[in-house]
Amino acid sequence: MGQAVKHKIQYPGATPYQDRHGKKPIAQLERRHVQAMLAEKAETPAAANNLRKRLIQLLDHAISLDWRGDNPVRATKPYRNTGTGFHSWEEKEIAQFLRSTNPAHWPTEQLP
C-alpha cells in the first residue's frame, strides 16, 4: 500500500484541504487563512481541532525544512468541544447491528 493511500485512510478529512490548498505557497500562509479554514469546521469542534493538529504538524515540518520561520497555526486557539462523544452500545443495539449487517462484509484484518 502506497503512502498516499495510507494517508487518505489515516486522515480522510485532510483530502479536501489538500485538494483546495495543496498547491498554495506555504510561506504565504497567515493566521487569518488558518482561522478561515478552521471556521469551516466550526460546527464540528473535534474535526476542527483535528485539522488544527495536522496543520500544526505540517507547519512545524515546514520550519524544520527552513521554508518558514514561524507557525501561524500555533497562534490560533482550539475550539471548545462540549460534546459527550460516542455512547457505549447497549446489548439491544449490538443485537440490532448484528441482525442488520452481513458478517461477510466485516473487515478481517487490521490496516498496517
N, C-alpha and C positions, 0 to 999 in steps of 0.2 A: 504494500500500500504506500503510495507516494505521500510526501509531506503535505502537499496541498489538500489531498483528500483527508488526511488526519486532522489538519487544521479545521476544515469545514465540519468535521464530525465533532471535534472538541469545542469549537467556538462557532456554532451555527449562526449566532446573532451578528457576528463580525462581517459576514459576507456583504450585506447591503452597504455598509460603510466602506468596505474595501472597494466595492464597485463604484460608489459615488465619489469617494475622496482619495482613492489609492494613487492616482496619477498627479495629485497636487504636491507642490514642493513643501516638504516638512519644515523647512526653515521659515516659511511664512505663516505657519500655524500660530494663532494667537488665542489668548484666554477666551475671548468673545466667540471664536469659532467653536471651541470646545463646549462652551456653555450652550450654544445653539444645538450642537449635536446631542448633548445630554437632555436638553429641554424636549427634544423629540420623543424621548422615552420617559418623560416625567410621570405619565400615568402608571408606569410600572417601575417604581423606585429601585427594586432589586436589579432589574435589567439595566437601568441607567447606571447604577453603581458598578455592575459587572463591566459595562462598556468603559467606564471611567478607569477601572483597574487595568484593563487591557491597554488603554491609551497611555496610562502612566508607564506601563512596561515598554510600550513602543517608543515613547519619548525618552525614557531612560536609556534605551538602546541607542537611540539617535545621538544622545550626549556621549555615550561611550565610543561612538564612531566619529566624534568631533563634527557632527552635522549641525549640532545646536549647542548653545551654551547654557540653556535653561530648559525647564519642563513646565510649560504653562498649564498643564493638566493638574499639577500639584497645587496650583493657586485656586482651584475650584473645590467646592465642598460637596461631600457625598449627600445624596438625598436621604431624608429620614424615612426609614421603612417601618410603617405602622402595621403591616400585615402580620397575620398569625402563622403564615406558612401553610404547608400541606397537613391535613389531618390524617391520623392513622386510620386505616380501614378497619371497619367492624367486620365480624365474621360473615354477616349477610352481604356486605359489599364485595368481599372476596368471592363468595359463592356466586353472586351475580356476574362478576367479571369472568369467572371460570366457565359459567354457562354460556356467556355471550362471545367467547373467543375460541379459536381453533388452536389447540396446542401445537399443531404442525407449523404455525406461523411464529411461534415464540423463538427468540434467539437461543442458539445452542452453545455459543461460545462468546467470551468476552473480547472486546476490541483491545488491541495492544496498548 
